[in-house]
Amino acid sequence: MAKHKGKQVLLTGGLGSLGRAQAARLIAGGAAVTILEHPGVENGAARAADIGASFLACDLNDLEAAKTTVADAANAAGGFDILINNAALIINRPYEAFSLTEYEDQIRVNSSAAFALTTVCAEHMKAKGWGRVINFTSVTLKGIIDGYVPYVASKGAMLGLTVSLARELGRHGITVNAVAPGAVVSEAEARVFADKAQEYSDWVQEQQCLKTRIQPDDVADLVSFLVSEEARVITGQNVGIDGGWQGGKAPGTD
């Protein structure tokens, strides 16, 4: 069913496991998707084309330049109706081993970029009287894993951004929601837990009410719903998709 027919979507960090699944689902629903990724991503344009998306090279470390790049793309597309702030840096090490610059880098890319891009995209949404903004938070806000202080802090900022923007943009017909994934099977997970993949997977299912692994398509289904007309009165929410997470710290993080 083409429930996203005619919608223009900007999806940041769209070439990872979760991003590709979201792009594919929205394209299947009739949307035109532009994937924003760092210029240094290998074969970015070709990989985006493989799933039927356009590619926009943009460095979120330079937010003023990013705003200009996205504004130009938005004008060319007639405005982005849907903005999905999916891009994120994630680095694991003890909190005291992070420099202030490294901390600020993650805050900038993971949270400040969402604010910057929303300020650009919302102008077109307000003119149309319709828009959707999706921000990504994380189950890590529950304090389940060590070594990710800047990342978790950035996700807390995203939550505050979501509820405050929902308040200010709601009067213009724009909804703003957050999606908080749990432990999703992904390339990033495989990289982080490469030395204990099965142990980690078993532990995840022990922590969840549902004894199954969350897949990128599950997250894509939720995003597809939240940006649809079916979710027109849902805003300011942080929607968990974590299998009913009730556990604690990951193995080897004490």
Buried (B, 14 or more C-beta within 10 A) or exposed (E): EEBBEEBBBBBBBBBBBBBBBBBBBBBBBEBBBBBBBBEEBEEBBEBBEEBBBBBBBBBBEEBEEBBEBBBEBBEEBEBBBBBBBBBBBBBEEEEEEBEEEBBBBBBBBBBBBBBBBBEBBBBBBBEEEBBBBBBBBBBBBBEBBBBBBBBBBBBBBBBEBBBEBBEEBEEBBBBBBBBBBBBBBBEBBEEBBEEBEEEBBEBBBEBBEEEEBBBBBBBBBBBBBBBBEEBEEEBBBBBBBBBEBEBEEBEEEE
